[in-house]
C-alpha cells in the first residue's frame, strides 16, 4: 500500500494545487458610460485656451414677442436676457504598478494582468470617473420629483416629463436612473392601466437588461447606471431627466508630456509609463483633465426615490 500514487503525494512536485484557466473572468462592474452621450454638450478643448475654465453663454433668443405700438409712438427697448455657465477642468488620474516578475510570468491569455491591459484599462477608468461626475450633477437641478424613502412610480416618471415640457424643452429627453429606480419603475408598470400599458416600449422595459441604454419609455431614452448617487445619506437615490444641453463637459489633453519615459495620448487621456528600477517594477499612470457642469437649470429635473 505504501507504494501507491496519490495526488497528495504528487502535489507540489508532479502536480499543482491549481492551474490558471485559459480565460480570465471579469469581475462584475458597471462599465456603461455617459461620456459621449448626445444629450451632454461637448464643449471646446481647453488646450491652448489660456484658462482652466470655459464660460458657456446662454442667450434667450426667441423669448420676447413683439407688442402692439400705437401710430406715431416710439418703441421702448426690451433687454435681451443672457446668462452664463462656467465649467472648470481639473486633473483626474489613476496609478497602478506591476512588478517585472508579474509581467514576465503572464500566460498570454486574453485579459490577463499585464502592462498593456493595465494601460488599456485607463480608458475605462476615465469613463467611470466622468460618468460619476455627471450623475452627481442631479443634485444641482432646482426642480425635483419624487418623495424620500418612497419607491419610484410611473406618476413620478410622468411628472419629470411634464416638468420639462412645461418650460418648453424639446429634443430627445433622457432619464438617467439607478437600477433600483428602474426596477421600481418596472414594478409600477406591471399594474399600469390606460393606453400606456399597451405601448411596445412599455412591454420592452419588462425585459431584463444590464446597465447602459435600456431603450425608450414614453418617448424618453432611459440610461441605467449604478453610479447614480445616494442622497439623504443612503435613504434615496437621485437620478435625473434632462433635455439636450442641460449639462456640459470640457476636456484637455496633457500632451506632449515633457520628460516622460513613454506616453500614449488617447485624447483626452494620457497613459504614462515610469520605470522603478530599484523595485524591479513599472508604474502606469493614466491622466485626463476634465470638468462637467450644469448649463441650463430649466433643462433638467432631479428624480428622487427610495434606494
KAMODA-V591704 format. One record per helix or strand. SS is the DSSP state (2 for helix, 1 for strand). FROM is the first residue (numbers start at 1). TO is the last residue. If there is no record, write none. Layout:
[[SS | FROM | TO] [SS | FROM | TO]]
This chain:
[[2 | 7 | 10] [1 | 11 | 11] [1 | 15 | 15] [1 | 41 | 45] [1 | 53 | 59] [1 | 82 | 88] [1 | 90 | 99] [2 | 100 | 104] [2 | 115 | 140] [1 | 144 | 145] [2 | 154 | 166] [1 | 174 | 177] [2 | 179 | 190] [2 | 195 | 198] [2 | 200 | 204] [1 | 212 | 217] [1 | 220 | 224] [1 | 230 | 231] [1 | 236 | 242] [1 | 247 | 252] [1 | 262 | 266] [1 | 269 | 276] [2 | 277 | 279] [1 | 281 | 294] [2 | 297 | 299] [1 | 300 | 306]]
